[in-house]
C-alpha cells in the first residue's frame, strides 16, 4: 500500500459541502485578517458539523494565528471524525496495521488524511511542550507507515534529538 498513490482517490475536499458552509469558508478566507473570519468559520462548523473541509479551514486559521491550543482541539476533532468514518479505534494509540488495511478498503484518501492529521496533532503537542505525547504519536506513525510516506520519521528524529539535548542539559545543570 502506497500512501502517496493519489490515483482514483477521493480527497477530503472532494466531498460535497452545503453551499452556506462553503460560502462562509470562502468569506473567512477573504476576511482572514479580520476578527469576523473566526466567526464565519465557527458558523460554517455549525452549518456543516464534522465536515473535514470546515475543520481543516478552522485548524489552519487557528494554526496560522498561533493559537495552538485551539488548533489542537480542532485537530483532535478531525481525528475523531475520521476515525469514526474509517471504523478506527477512538484512541489513536490503539491503531494497528490491520486497521489501516481495513481503512484503505473504505477510503485511501481518508486514511491518508487521518495519518496527516495525527502528524499535525503530534507537531502541535511538540510546539506546546507536550513532548511525551508528541513523540509517542510520531512513534505510532512511524510504526504504521513503514515506508515513511507521511514523513513522520524526520520529525520524530528532530523531536527525540531536542528532547535528549534538553533533558541532558537539564540534568547537567542539576549535577
Secondary structure, DSSP 8 states (H G I E B T S, - for coil): --TT--TT---GGGS---HHHHHHHHHHHHTTTSTHHHHHHHHHHHHTTT-HHHHHHHHHHHHHTT-HHHHHHHHHHHHHHHHHHHT--SSGGG--HHHHHHHHHH-HHHHHHHHHHHHHHHHHHHHTT-HHHHHHHHHHHHHH-TT-SS-HHHHHHHHHHHHHHHHHHHHHHH-
